[in-house]
């Protein structure tokens, strides 16, 4: 699958950067709500709506992380990266937020 870079990719990248920086300026409770909404999106649409818009695909085989890494010629396991981006990264972000805002407070 040829990677498409354009407005959807840029918007998606901004959202990802927003989420990775969010533990330092957004309440962990709001982050938890955003994770919940992300899972609702996956439940109803089967994939990220920006990936669907960009690739017209609902097979859940590519993420923005896949796009970036494959563009730099990294060989990756797409299924594993989908799993990590869905079930590891959100909870890592929440964990960082909780640690930063509650434990270190």
N, C-alpha and C positions, 0 to 999 in steps of 0.2 A: 504494500500500500504506500503510495507516494504521499509524503507529508505535505500538508497544505498550511502555509503560513500566511496570515492575513489578519483581518480585524478580529476574527474569533480567537485566533491564537493570542494576539496582543491582549485582548480583554481577559482571556483565560489566565494568561501569565500575571496580569495585574491582580486577579483574584487570588491566585496561588501565593504571590508575594504578600498580599494582604493577610492571608491566613497564617503564613509562616511568621509574620511579624506580630500578629495579633496577641500572643501571650504577654507582650510587654506594654500594651496600651488598651486592651479590651478585656472586660471582666470574663473570668473563666466560665461563669454561668451563661453568658451570651455565646461564648465559644461552644459550650455544650449544646445550646439550642441550635446553633449553625450546623453542628455535626448531625444532630437529629434531623434537621431539614435536608441535609445532604443525603441521608439514608432514605428519607421519604422520596426524594428525587429519583434515587436509584430504583426504589420499589415501583414507582409509577411509570417512569420513562425507560428503565432498564440500563441507563447510562447517564453520564453527565450531559446536560442539555446543550452545552457548548460543543462537545465532541460530536453529538448527533447533528447539530447545525453545520459543523465544519465538514464532517465526512459523510453525512446522510447514512449513518451506520448505527445499528442498535445491538451489535454483537458483543460489546464490552471487551474489546481486544486491544484498545489503545488508550493511553492517558497522555496528558501533557508531558509527563516525565518521559514517557516512551518517545514522544516527538523530539524532545530536547536531546536525549541520550543517543537515539539513532541518528539524529542529524550530525552528531559528533562521531559517528561510526563506531559506537559501542555496541557490542553484541549483548543483547539482554533477553531474558525470558519474559515475554509479554504477560503471560498469565500470572507469574509471580509478582511482577510489577503492579499489575491491576490489584492483586490481593493486598500488597503492601500499601498502595495508595488509598485503598478503601478501608482497610482494617488495622493498619499500623500507624500511618502518618497522622490521621485525625486524633488518635488517642495520645500520640507523642506530643502533639501540639497542645492538647488539653492538659497533659501531665506537666509540661513546661509551664503553662499558665497557672496551674494550681500550685506548683512548687514556687513559682516567682511571686504569686499574689497572696498565698496563704501561709506556706511554710516559712518563707524568708521575711514575712511581714513582721 
